[in-house]
Amino acid sequence: MKLLYGILATLFALVLGALAFAYSGIYDVSASSAHSAPVRWLLHTTYHASMARRAEAVTVPDLTAERLRLAGAGDFDAMCAICHGAPGREPGALGQGLNPAAPDLAESARHLTDAELFWETKHGIRMTGMPAWARLTTTRRCGRWSRSSASCLASIRPRIRTWSPGPRG
């Protein structure tokens, strides 16, 4: 019983400590400063594990149709390039102000499966600036989410094969 009280007291102290830290304002949440290394590691590890787990259930639509590739090029320029940039083009002002910065797709998307990239495009990533495009597609020219996401993915994959990682521009 003494062990149980010790465990409960420790848990209570940890919760109080976490609350005191949260309300203290010590941690800088501004977008003009980077996360500390431990926080960056925790967020990055959580992101990859969460996305991999959820992408297991994703069925990626057939992306071979030329009409999807053509629609995807416009979707990519309208919805992706502003933050991620494109071959020969830096990200726009919005993308340059993000923290964490939107990744260079020539590099980052090489490490994602089609299912992971599809899931990330559809659902977005909290607190990164990556929107959940599934919520916005009804106002887009392609109408339905599945076509928009598939066309964007169809556009991204061929571009990744021809992009080289590194400085844009």
C-alpha angles and dihedrals in degrees: 000000000000089000091053091052090049092052092047092048090050092049091048091050091049092051091048090048092050091049092048090051093048094050095041095074090221095130112079109230096176117129090227093070130058126240118261116261095257093049091045090051092048094049094044093048092047091048094053095044093047094047094046091050094049095041090060089078095046121109107201112218121239105278099185098095112110091218089062091051092050093047089045093058090060092042091051093051092045100041110019112028095063089070105019099038122219137238106308093002130095119220114272125253091277092054093045091055097053121110112222089035117237106260124250100255091210087070109023099045091054087071095051128081118232088254092053093047091047092049093047092049092048099044104025125211121274119244094006102088091250104132127214097247091193089075094054106041097093087072094046124093093250092059106198121069097230094058094045095049093043092049092048091049091046088054096047099050097058091045091052090057091057100037121090118213117245138063115002121225 
